[in-house]
């Protein structure tokens, strides 16, 4: 027997075994971290929606707060600017922020957004708001599940939807001056289509991002928080576009 050859074989086999063992350990770590992080995405998103809903209801039932926000342009525009600053702050500085600070900023954004969304309670009936919310929840769940389970790469779709979203924003600003009800209706339908598609795209993107998370530590949880914020924005925008289409306005 050639002992050298046998020794070489044993050494390489051992190295392969150790490498395979490390690979299996890595896969185990991912399989353990991934469901934890995905649960955090939907838990944070759901909590944010609950906070927004309760805040909107509380403000809408307080004449003093409604007057403070909507009768005072400084306060109203201050809240809108704060919303924008919080979203940009969380997304752009997530690597520098601690998980606690990023979470607090997300919660604060949910509260501020709820305060500004309280205006819909003055425009639409409570029953239509509730019914459109459940329609939104069902549509969102279906598209999020599609994005999660589909094997089709939605990256190219995401680029198209993002460009369409920019177009909708520009057209909406233009229509503020044109006051065209027909254009507004078209933009509402397009908005629904865009955010239905973005829900599926973002769901797939978040899944792929969290599959690469090294563990369920702070870095992974901050990735999950960003995913929750993204889906929260998809849900809110889809809800608002559907409400403009199907909500019953108060007489």
C-alpha positions as CSV (number, residue, x, y, z in Angstrom):
1,X,0.0,0.0,0.0
2,X,1.3,3.5,-0.9
3,X,1.1,5.2,2.5
4,X,1.9,8.6,1.1
5,X,-1.0,8.4,-1.3
6,X,-3.2,7.1,1.4
7,X,-2.0,10.0,3.7
8,X,-2.7,12.6,1.0
9,X,-6.2,11.2,0.4
10,X,-7.0,11.2,4.1
11,X,-5.8,14.8,4.5
12,X,-7.8,16.1,1.6
13,X,-10.8,14.1,2.8
14,X,-10.4,15.5,6.3
15,X,-10.2,19.1,4.9
16,X,-13.3,18.5,2.8
17,X,-15.1,17.1,5.8
18,X,-14.2,20.1,7.9
19,X,-15.2,22.4,5.1
20,X,-18.4,20.6,4.6
21,X,-19.0,20.7,8.4
22,X,-18.5,24.4,8.4
23,X,-20.8,24.8,5.4
24,X,-23.5,22.8,7.2
25,X,-23.1,24.9,10.3
26,X,-23.4,28.0,8.2
27,X,-26.6,26.8,6.6
28,X,-27.9,25.9,10.0
29,X,-27.2,29.4,11.3
30,X,-29.0,30.9,8.3
31,X,-32.0,28.6,8.7
32,X,-32.2,29.6,12.4
33,X,-31.8,33.3,11.7
34,X,-34.0,33.7,8.7
35,X,-37.4,32.8,10.2
36,X,-36.6,34.9,13.3
37,X,-35.8,37.9,11.1
38,X,-38.8,37.4,8.8
39,X,-41.1,37.3,11.9
40,X,-39.6,40.5,13.1
41,X,-40.3,42.2,9.7
42,X,-44.0,41.4,9.9
43,X,-44.2,42.0,13.7
44,X,-42.7,45.5,13.4
45,X,-44.8,46.3,10.3
46,X,-48.0,45.2,12.1
47,X,-47.2,47.1,15.3
48,X,-46.5,50.2,13.2
49,X,-49.9,49.9,11.5
50,X,-51.6,49.5,14.8
51,X,-49.8,52.6,16.2
52,X,-50.7,54.6,13.1
53,X,-54.4,53.4,13.3
54,X,-54.8,54.3,17.0
55,X,-53.0,57.6,16.6
56,X,-55.3,58.5,13.6
57,X,-58.4,57.6,15.6
58,X,-57.3,59.5,18.7
59,X,-56.5,62.6,16.8
60,X,-59.7,62.4,14.7
61,X,-61.8,62.2,17.9
62,X,-60.1,65.2,19.4
63,X,-61.3,68.5,18.0
64,X,-58.5,70.4,19.7
65,X,-55.8,68.2,18.0
66,X,-57.6,68.4,14.7
67,X,-57.7,72.1,14.9
68,X,-54.1,72.3,15.9
69,X,-52.9,70.2,13.0
70,X,-55.1,71.2,10.1
71,X,-56.0,74.8,11.0
72,X,-52.3,75.6,11.5
73,X,-50.2,75.4,8.3
74,X,-47.0,75.6,10.3
75,X,-47.9,72.5,12.4
76,X,-49.2,70.6,9.4
77,X,-46.2,71.2,7.1
78,X,-43.9,70.6,10.1
79,X,-45.4,67.1,10.5
80,X,-45.0,66.3,6.8
81,X,-41.4,67.4,6.9
82,X,-40.9,65.4,10.0
83,X,-42.3,62.3,8.3
84,X,-39.9,62.7,5.3
85,X,-36.9,63.4,7.6
86,X,-37.6,60.3,9.7
87,X,-37.9,58.0,6.7
88,X,-34.7,59.4,5.1
89,X,-33.0,59.3,8.5
90,X,-33.8,55.6,9.2
91,X,-33.0,54.4,5.7
92,X,-29.8,56.5,5.1
93,X,-28.3,56.2,8.5
94,X,-29.3,52.7,9.5
95,X,-25.7,51.5,9.7
96,X,-24.8,54.3,12.1
97,X,-27.9,54.1,14.3
98,X,-28.3,51.7,17.1
99,X,-31.1,49.2,16.8
100,X,-32.9,51.0,19.7
101,X,-32.7,54.4,18.1
102,X,-33.8,53.1,14.7
103,X,-36.8,51.4,16.3
104,X,-37.7,54.6,18.1
105,X,-37.5,56.6,14.9
106,X,-39.8,54.0,13.2
107,X,-42.3,54.2,16.0
108,X,-42.2,58.0,16.0
109,X,-42.8,58.0,12.2
110,X,-45.8,55.7,12.8
111,X,-47.2,58.2,15.3
112,X,-46.6,61.3,13.1
113,X,-48.0,59.5,10.0
114,X,-51.1,58.5,12.1
115,X,-51.6,62.2,13.0
116,X,-51.5,63.4,9.4
117,X,-53.7,60.5,8.2
118,X,-56.4,61.4,10.7
119,X,-57.8,63.7,8.0
120,X,-59.3,60.8,6.2
121,X,-61.7,60.4,9.0
122,X,-63.2,63.8,8.1
123,X,-63.4,62.9,4.4
124,X,-64.6,59.3,4.4
125,X,-67.1,57.3,6.4
126,X,-65.8,55.0,9.1
127,X,-67.5,52.0,7.5
128,X,-65.8,52.6,4.2
129,X,-62.4,53.2,5.9
130,X,-62.8,49.8,7.7
131,X,-63.9,47.9,4.5
132,X,-61.1,49.4,2.4
133,X,-58.6,48.5,5.1
134,X,-59.6,44.9,5.0
135,X,-59.5,44.9,1.2
136,X,-56.0,46.3,1.4
137,X,-55.0,43.7,4.0
138,X,-56.2,40.9,1.8
139,X,-54.6,42.3,-1.3
140,X,-51.3,43.0,0.5
141,X,-51.2,39.5,2.0
142,X,-51.8,37.8,-1.4
143,X,-49.1,39.9,-3.1
144,X,-46.6,39.5,-0.3
145,X,-47.1,35.8,-0.4
146,X,-46.6,35.7,-4.1
147,X,-43.4,37.7,-3.9
148,X,-42.1,35.4,-1.1
149,X,-42.9,32.1,-2.8
150,X,-42.4,32.8,-6.5
151,X,-39.3,31.5,-8.3
152,X,-39.5,34.3,-10.9
153,X,-37.0,37.1,-10.5
154,X,-38.9,40.3,-10.0
155,X,-35.9,42.7,-10.2
156,X,-36.8,44.0,-13.7
157,X,-40.4,44.5,-12.6
158,X,-39.2,46.5,-9.6
159,X,-37.3,48.9,-11.8
160,X,-40.3,49.5,-14.0
161,X,-42.6,50.1,-11.0
162,X,-40.1,52.5,-9.4
163,X,-40.0,54.6,-12.6
164,X,-43.8,54.4,-12.8
165,X,-44.0,55.6,-9.2
166,X,-41.8,58.7,-10.0
167,X,-44.1,59.4,-12.9
168,X,-47.2,59.2,-10.7
169,X,-45.6,61.6,-8.1
170,X,-44.8,64.1,-10.8
171,X,-48.2,63.9,-12.4
172,X,-49.9,64.2,-9.0
173,X,-48.0,67.4,-8.3
174,X,-49.0,68.8,-11.7
175,X,-52.6,67.9,-11.1
176,X,-52.6,70.0,-7.9
177,X,-52.6,72.9,-10.3
178,X,-54.7,71.4,-13.1
179,X,-57.4,70.0,-10.8
180,X,-58.4,67.4,-13.3
181,X,-60.8,64.7,-11.8
182,X,-60.2,62.4,-14.7
183,X,-56.4,62.5,-14.3
184,X,-56.8,62.0,-10.6
185,X,-58.9,58.9,-11.2
186,X,-56.3,57.5,-13.7
187,X,-53.5,58.2,-11.2
188,X,-55.4,56.4,-8.4
189,X,-55.8,53.2,-10.6
190,X,-52.1,53.4,-11.6
191,X,-51.1,53.9,-7.9
192,X,-53.0,50.7,-6.9
193,X,-51.2,48.7,-9.7
194,X,-47.8,50.1,-8.8
195,X,-48.1,49.4,-5.1
196,X,-49.6,45.9,-5.7
197,X,-46.5,45.2,-7.8
198,X,-44.1,46.8,-5.3
199,X,-45.5,44.7,-2.5
200,X,-44.6,41.5,-4.3
201,X,-41.2,42.9,-5.4
202,X,-40.3,44.2,-1.9
203,X,-41.4,40.9,-0.3
204,X,-39.0,39.0,-2.6
205,X,-36.2,41.6,-2.1
206,X,-36.6,41.4,1.7
207,X,-36.5,37.6,1.7
208,X,-33.3,37.6,-0.4
209,X,-31.7,40.2,1.9
210,X,-32.5,38.4,5.1
211,X,-31.2,35.1,3.6
212,X,-27.8,36.7,3.5
213,X,-28.0,38.0,7.1
214,X,-25.1,36.4,9.1
215,X,-27.3,35.9,12.2
216,X,-30.2,37.3,14.1
217,X,-28.0,39.9,15.9
218,X,-28.3,43.6,15.7
219,X,-27.2,43.9,12.1
220,X,-29.7,41.3,10.9
221,X,-32.5,43.0,13.0
222,X,-31.7,46.4,11.5
223,X,-32.1,44.8,8.1
224,X,-35.5,43.4,9.2
225,X,-36.5,46.9,10.5
226,X,-35.8,48.4,7.1
227,X,-37.9,45.6,5.5
228,X,-40.7,46.4,7.9
229,X,-40.6,50.1,7.0
230,X,-40.6,49.3,3.3
231,X,-43.7,47.0,3.6
232,X,-45.4,49.5,5.9
233,X,-45.1,52.2,3.3
234,X,-46.4,49.8,0.6
235,X,-49.4,49.0,2.8
236,X,-50.2,52.6,3.7
237,X,-49.9,53.8,0.1
238,X,-52.0,51.0,-1.3
239,X,-54.6,51.7,1.3
240,X,-54.8,55.4,0.4
241,X,-55.1,54.7,-3.3
242,X,-57.8,52.2,-2.8
243,X,-59.6,54.5,-0.4
244,X,-59.7,57.3,-3.0
245,X,-61.2,54.8,-5.4
246,X,-63.7,53.0,-3.3
247,X,-64.2,55.1,-0.1
248,X,-67.6,56.7,0.6
249,X,-67.1,60.4,1.1
250,X,-69.1,62.1,3.8
251,X,-71.8,64.3,2.6
